[in-house]
Amino acid sequence: AQSVTQLGSHVSVSEGALVLLRCNYSSSVPPYLFWYVQYPNQGLQLLLKYTSAATLVKGINGFEAEFKKSETSFHLTKPSAHMSDAAEYFCAVSEGSTLGRLYFGRGTQLTVWP
Amino acid sequence: EPEVTQTPSHQVTQMGQEVILRCVPISNHLYFYWYRQILGQKVEFLVSFYNNEISEKSEIFDDQFSVERPDGSNFTLKIRSTKLEDSAMYFCASPLWDQETQYFGPGTRLLVL
C-alpha cells in the first residue's frame, strides 16, 4: 500500500531563509508525486508534480522539489522564504496514473518570521 | 488557476440528519473526486467518479455515503444519516482536461452535533 510521511508537522524559518519541507513515500510501482499548499480557509492548491520526466521539478511561487528514487523522497525547497509562504503544505502520491486516488501526508505547517 | 466551486462553505447538522454537499467541477471532465479532512488529520480519499460511475472508493465510503451527478455539471456527495465522526472538511476535486492533475475546491466544513 502507498503511504506518505512528512517529517515535521511544523517548520519555522526566517524571511529570506531556505525552506525545506520533507516528504518520503512508499509505493510498489513508480509513483506520481505532488505537493499541494493550503492557505487559511482555502482549498488545496497544486504547487508542483512529478510524473517521471525530469527529477527536479519546478513549481509556482519559486518552489521546487527533487525526486530521489534511492531515498524514496520528494522534498520541497525554496531558496528564500517570503512571509506569503506561510501555509500548510501537503505531499501526496498516486500510483499508475495522475488521475488515481491521492494518498496524502499529514501536512507541514510553515511559519515565516519577519 | 481553474476553479472548482463547492456549496455550502459551512454546514451544521444534527446527528442522524441527511446532508448533501455540492460541487461544480471544472467543466466537461469525466473524472471527479471527493476527499475529506478531519480536523488535525490527513486528507483522505473517499471516492472517484468516472463517466457517471464510481471508479474507486475507500473503506471510509460505506453505505451511508453516495455520489450523484444530478445534472450535467453538478456533483453531489450525500451522507444519509450523519454521525459525529463525519465532522470534517469535505473537498471535491476535478482535473483539467489537458493536464490530468486534480484541482481542489475550497471545501465544505461539516459540523455534526
Interface residues (C-beta under 8 A of the other chain):
Chain A: F34 Y36 N41 Q42 G43 L44 Q45 L46 K49 F90 A92 S97 T98 L99 G100 R101 L102 Y103 F104 G105 R106 G107
Chain B: E1 V4 Y31 Y33 Y35 Q41 K42 V43 E44 F45 S48 E56 S58 F91 A93 P95 E100 T101 Q102 Y103 F104 G105 P106 G107
